Amino acid sequence: MKVDIILNGTISEKEVVSLYKANAWSSANNPQALLAGLRNSHTLVVARAKGKLVGIANAISDGHLVVYYPHMLVDPTHQGRGIGREMMKAMQSVYHSFHQQMLTADSQAVAFYEAVGFQRAGETSSMWIYDGDEH
C-alpha cells in the first residue's frame, strides 16, 4: 500500500485523536491542547494511506541549532512498514545540519531510533514533569 509522507500537512481533531488512542497515548484525552501543540510545531509530518492518517511526527525547534522531536506515532496496524523511517527522513530533510537533535524514546522505541541514526546521549538522563500514565 502506498503511503504519502507530507511535510507540514493538515490534520483534523477526529483523526489525530483516533491515532493517539490507537497508540494508547494519554494526550488523546486533551484534544484541544494536542491539536494546538501539533499545529504550532516548527515542523509537522503526516503519513496518509488512501487519505487516512496512519502516522504523525512533529518537531519543536529554534530553527537554527537545536530540534526536539516530541511525537512520532504510526497506527499499530501499519507499523513495521517503514512509515516511521520515512517520516524521520522527512524530518531530516529539514534538520540534517542541526548541531543537536533530541528525543525521548521509551524502551519499545529505542531500537527504532537507533536504526535511524540516533544514539544514547552519554550519561545524560531524561527528566520531566509528566501528566500522563502510559510511560
KOLVEX-781431 format. One record per atom (N, C-alpha, C): residue in one letter; x, y, z. Coordinates in steps of 0.2 Angstrom, whole numbers, padded with zeros to 4 digits, always signed. Example, Ala and Ser with C-alpha at 12.3 -4.5 7.8 and 13.67 -1.06 7.14 Angstrom:
2
A+0066-0028+0039 A+0062-0022+0039 A+0066-0016+0039 S+0064-0011+0035 S+0068-0005+0036 S+0064+0000+0039 
***
This chain:
135
M+0004-0006+0000 M+0000+0000+0000 M+0004+0006+0000 K+0003+0011-0004 K+0007+0017-0005 K+0005+0022+0001 V+0010+0025+0004 V+0009+0029+0009 V+0012+0036+0007 D+0008+0041+0008 D+0011+0048+0006 D+0014+0051+0013 I+0020+0054+0012 I+0023+0057+0018 I+0022+0065+0016 I+0019+0069+0020 I+0018+0076+0019 I+0021+0080+0024 L+0025+0084+0022 L+0028+0089+0026 L+0024+0095+0027 N+0022+0096+0034 N+0018+0102+0036 N+0011+0101+0033 G+0008+0094+0033 G+0002+0093+0031 G-0004+0095+0036 T-0010+0094+0034 T-0016+0096+0038 T-0018+0090+0042 I-0021+0092+0047 I-0024+0087+0052 I-0031+0089+0054 S-0035+0084+0056 S-0041+0085+0059 S-0041+0083+0066 E-0045+0085+0071 E-0045+0083+0078 E-0047+0076+0078 K-0052+0074+0074 K-0055+0067+0075 K-0050+0062+0073 E-0046+0063+0067 E-0041+0058+0065 E-0035+0058+0070 V-0033+0064+0072 V-0027+0064+0077 V-0029+0060+0083 V-0035+0062+0086 V-0037+0058+0092 V-0037+0051+0091 S-0040+0049+0086 S-0040+0041+0084 S-0034+0038+0084 L-0029+0041+0081 L-0022+0039+0080 L-0019+0038+0087 Y-0020+0044+0091 Y-0016+0044+0098 Y-0020+0038+0102 K-0026+0038+0102 K-0030+0032+0106 K-0027+0025+0104 A-0027+0024+0097 A-0024+0018+0095 A-0017+0016+0097 N-0013+0021+0099 N-0007+0020+0102 N-0007+0021+0109 A-0013+0022+0112 A-0013+0022+0120 A-0009+0028+0123 W-0009+0034+0119 W-0006+0040+0122 W-0011+0044+0125 S-0009+0046+0131 S-0014+0050+0136 S-0015+0057+0133 S-0011+0059+0129 S-0013+0066+0126 S-0019+0066+0122 A-0022+0060+0120 A-0028+0060+0116 A-0034+0062+0121 N-0033+0062+0127 N-0038+0064+0132 N-0038+0072+0133 N-0034+0075+0129 N-0034+0083+0129 N-0033+0085+0122 P-0038+0084+0118 P-0038+0085+0111 P-0036+0093+0109 Q-0039+0097+0113 Q-0038+0104+0111 Q-0031+0106+0112 A-0028+0104+0117 A-0021+0106+0118 A-0016+0102+0113 L-0018+0095+0112 L-0014+0091+0107 L-0014+0094+0100 L-0020+0096+0098 L-0020+0099+0091 L-0017+0106+0091 A-0017+0110+0096 A-0014+0116+0096 A-0006+0115+0096 G-0004+0110+0100 G+0003+0109+0100 G+0006+0106+0094 L+0002+0102+0090 L+0004+0099+0084 L+0004+0104+0079 R-0001+0108+0078 R-0002+0113+0073 R+0003+0119+0074 N+0006+0120+0080 N+0010+0126+0081 N+0018+0123+0081 S+0019+0117+0079 S+0025+0114+0079 S+0029+0118+0074 H+0036+0117+0075 H+0040+0120+0069 H+0039+0116+0063 T+0039+0110+0063 T+0038+0105+0058 T+0033+0100+0060 L+0028+0098+0055 L+0023+0093+0056 L+0024+0088+0050 V+0025+0082+0051 V+0025+0077+0046 V+0019+0072+0047 V+0015+0071+0042 V+0009+0067+0042 V+0010+0061+0037 A+0008+0055+0038 A+0008+0050+0034 A+0001+0048+0032 R-0001+0047+0026 R-0008+0045+0024 R-0008+0039+0019 A-0012+0035+0020 A-0013+0029+0016 A-0020+0029+0014 K-0021+0030+0007 K-0028+0031+0004 K-0031+0037+0008 G-0028+0042+0010 G-0031+0048+0013 G-0032+0047+0020 K-0031+0041+0023 K-0032+0040+0030 K-0025+0042+0034 L-0026+0046+0040 L-0020+0047+0044 L-0017+0041+0047 V-0011+0039+0045 V-0008+0032+0048 V-0002+0034+0052 G+0001+0040+0052 G+0007+0042+0055 G+0007+0049+0056 I+0011+0051+0062 I+0012+0059+0063 I+0018+0059+0067 A+0022+0065+0065 A+0028+0066+0069 A+0028+0074+0069 N+0031+0077+0075 N+0032+0084+0075 N+0039+0086+0078 A+0041+0092+0077 A+0047+0095+0079 A+0046+0101+0082 I+0050+0103+0087 I+0050+0109+0090 I+0057+0111+0090 S+0058+0118+0087 S+0065+0120+0086 S+0066+0127+0087 D+0072+0129+0088 D+0074+0136+0087 D+0075+0138+0080 G+0075+0133+0075 G+0075+0135+0068 G+0082+0135+0066 H+0087+0134+0070 H+0094+0135+0068 H+0099+0130+0070 L+0099+0128+0077 L+0104+0124+0080 L+0101+0118+0083 V+0095+0119+0087 V+0093+0113+0091 V+0086+0111+0088 V+0084+0105+0088 V+0077+0102+0087 V+0076+0097+0092 Y+0070+0097+0094 Y+0067+0091+0098 Y+0061+0088+0095 Y+0061+0081+0095 Y+0056+0078+0092 Y+0051+0075+0097 P+0046+0078+0099 P+0042+0076+0104 P+0037+0070+0103 H+0035+0069+0097 H+0030+0064+0095 H+0031+0061+0088 M+0031+0054+0088 M+0031+0051+0082 M+0027+0044+0083 L+0021+0044+0080 L+0017+0038+0080 L+0015+0036+0074 V+0014+0029+0073 V+0012+0026+0067 V+0006+0021+0070 D+0000+0021+0066 D-0005+0017+0068 D-0003+0010+0069 P-0005+0006+0074 P-0002+0000+0076 P-0003-0005+0070 T-0009-0004+0066 T-0010-0009+0060 T-0005-0007+0054 H-0001-0002+0055 H+0003+0000+0049 H+0010+0000+0051 Q+0012-0002+0057 Q+0019-0002+0060 Q+0023-0008+0056 G+0029-0007+0056 G+0034-0011+0053 G+0034-0011+0045 R+0031-0006+0042 R+0031-0005+0035 R+0036+0001+0033 G+0040+0003+0037 G+0044+0009+0035 G+0041+0016+0036 I+0035+0017+0038 I+0032+0023+0039 I+0036+0028+0043 G+0038+0025+0049 G+0041+0029+0054 G+0048+0031+0051 R+0051+0027+0048 R+0058+0028+0044 R+0057+0034+0039 E+0052+0034+0035 E+0050+0039+0030 E+0049+0046+0033 M+0045+0045+0039 M+0043+0052+0042 M+0050+0055+0045 M+0054+0051+0048 M+0061+0053+0050 M+0065+0056+0045 K+0065+0053+0039 K+0068+0055+0033 K+0066+0062+0031 A+0059+0063+0032 A+0056+0070+0030 A+0059+0075+0035 M+0059+0073+0042 M+0062+0077+0047 M+0069+0079+0045 Q+0073+0074+0043 Q+0080+0075+0042 Q+0081+0080+0036 S+0076+0080+0031 S+0077+0085+0026 S+0077+0092+0028 V+0074+0093+0034 V+0074+0100+0037 V+0079+0101+0042 Y+0081+0096+0046 Y+0085+0097+0052 Y+0092+0093+0051 H+0094+0090+0046 H+0100+0086+0045 H+0106+0090+0047 S+0107+0096+0046 S+0113+0100+0048 S+0113+0103+0055 F+0108+0102+0059 F+0107+0105+0065 F+0112+0102+0070 H+0115+0106+0074 H+0120+0104+0079 H+0117+0099+0084 Q+0111+0099+0086 Q+0108+0095+0091 Q+0101+0093+0089 Q+0100+0086+0089 Q+0094+0084+0088 Q+0092+0079+0094 M+0086+0080+0097 M+0085+0077+0103 M+0078+0073+0103 L+0077+0068+0107 L+0071+0065+0108 L+0071+0061+0114 T+0065+0059+0116 T+0065+0054+0122 T+0061+0048+0119 A+0065+0042+0120 A+0062+0036+0117 A+0060+0031+0123 D+0054+0029+0123 D+0053+0023+0128 D+0056+0017+0126 S+0056+0012+0130 S+0060+0006+0129 S+0058+0002+0122 Q+0052+0003+0121 Q+0049+0000+0114 Q+0052+0003+0108 A+0054+0009+0109 A+0056+0013+0103 A+0063+0014+0102 V+0067+0012+0107 V+0074+0013+0107 V+0077+0010+0101 A+0076+0004+0099 A+0079+0001+0093 A+0077+0004+0087 F+0071+0007+0086 F+0069+0010+0080 F+0074+0016+0079 Y+0074+0020+0085 Y+0078+0027+0084 Y+0085+0025+0083 E+0088+0020+0086 E+0095+0018+0084 E+0096+0016+0077 A+0091+0013+0074 A+0091+0011+0067 A+0091+0017+0062 V+0088+0022+0065 V+0088+0028+0060 V+0093+0033+0062 G+0098+0031+0066 G+0104+0035+0067 G+0105+0039+0074 F+0100+0038+0078 F+0101+0041+0085 F+0105+0037+0089 Q+0108+0040+0094 Q+0112+0036+0099 Q+0110+0038+0106 R+0111+0034+0111 R+0110+0036+0118 R+0115+0042+0120 A+0112+0047+0124 A+0116+0053+0125 A+0121+0052+0131 G+0126+0048+0130 G+0131+0048+0135 G+0128+0046+0142 E+0130+0050+0147 E+0127+0048+0154 E+0122+0053+0156 T+0119+0056+0151 T+0113+0060+0152 T+0107+0056+0154 S+0102+0059+0158 S+0096+0056+0160 S+0090+0060+0158 S+0085+0057+0155 S+0079+0061+0153 S+0076+0063+0160 M+0073+0069+0160 M+0069+0071+0166 M+0063+0075+0164 W+0058+0074+0168 W+0052+0078+0166 W+0047+0078+0172 I+0042+0083+0171 I+0036+0083+0175 I+0031+0081+0170 Y+0027+0075+0171 Y+0023+0072+0166 Y+0016+0071+0168 D+0011+0073+0164 D+0004+0072+0167 D+0001+0066+0163 G+0005+0061+0162 G+0002+0055+0159 G+0003+0049+0163 D+0001+0043+0160 D+0002+0037+0164 D+0004+0031+0160 E+0006+0032+0153 E+0007+0027+0149 E+0015+0025+0148 H+0019+0029+0152 H+0026+0028+0151 H+0029+0025+0158 
***
